[in-house]
Amino acid sequence: MILMGDVPGFDTNPALTYRTALIPARRDLARWNGKDINEQHLAPLANASSVEISEALLSQIQSRIPDTQLIDLKSRFCTGQNLCSYMEGDKLLFSDNNHVAPAGAQYALQSFHLPRL
């Protein structure tokens, strides 16, 4: 059995932040309103306590079912400081604050291979 952990969620919308940074008028308006334009494409992990509960439950399931593989998708995006990347190069990895875009799915699963039966 394979269990997939969740991807990170953000308090901000990465797609909107990305578009704001690309459109000069929108970017200037955001700065004028005191919004920081995140050029590192990192955002803090939202609702860390919910993430911890979810991860603990997945670990319990894994320990109770023999031969269960747990794939931690969050670790593909996040650093140890709970900062998570929503872009890779020029590719947007998230379509909103908690759903991966097709490029994000490819990024998250790039080293995943189904076990041979």
N, C-alpha and C positions, 0 to 999 in steps of 0.2 A: 504494500500500500504506500502511496505517496501523499503526504500532506504538504500543502503550500501555505506558507505564512502570508500575511497581508503585505501590501506595499505601503509606504508611508503616506500619511495624510498631512495636509498643510492648513494653516489658518488663512493663508492667502491663496489666491488662484494663480498658479504658475503660468498658465496660458495668457491670462490677462496681464500679468506682470511682464511677460515676454513681449506681448504686443505693444504695451505701453512704452517699453524701452525702444522699440523699433520705429514708432511713429513720433516724429519730432514734436508736433504740437501737443500730443498726449503726454509725452515725456516732460516737456516744459511745464505743462499744467500740473502734472503730478508733483514735480519739484516745487513749484510755486505753492502748492497746498501742503508742503512739508513731507511728502512721501519720498522715501529713499528708493532710488532705482538700483536694484540689486544686480550688479554686473558680474558677480561671482556665480550667480544662478544657484544659490544655496538658500534654503529656508529651514527654520526649526521644525522639528517633528511636532505635529499637533497632538494634543491629548495623550501624553506619554503614559498616564496611568491606565488608560484603556488598552494601549499597546501592550503594556506589561501583563495585564490580565489575559489578553488574547494569547500572548506567547506562552504563559504558564499553562493555559488550558491545552494548547497544542502539544506542549511537552508532556503533559499528563497522558494525553491520547497516545502519543508516540511510545511512552513507557509501558502502556497496557496492551498494545497490539504488537506482537512480534514482527520483526522484519519491516518496520515502518520507517520510511525515509522522510525526514522533515526538511523542506527547502525553505530557507530563510530569505525571502525576497527583500525585506527591509534592509538587510545588510549590504545588498547590492547598491543601494542608493545613499545610505546614511553613514556618517562618520561616528566615532565614539562619542563625540560631543553632541549627538542628536541633531546635527545639521545634515540636511538631505539635499542631494542634487536633483534638480528638475530638468536639467539639460545635460547633454553630452555633446560638446563641440557646438555645432549649430542646430542640433536636433532637439526638439522639445519632447521630453519624455512623458509628460502628463497633460491630459486634455482638460483637467480641472483640478480641484484641490485634493481629490482622492481616487482618480481613475487614470491609469496609464494610457498613453497614446500607443499606437502600434509600434513606434520606435522604442517606447518604454518597455513594452512586453518583450521585444527582441533583446533589449539591453539586459533586462532582469533574468532572462532565460538563456543567455548566450552560452553559458557553460553547462547547462542542464542537458542530460541525456537520459532517456528512458532506460531502465535496466533491462537487460535481455532476459527473456523468460526461458 
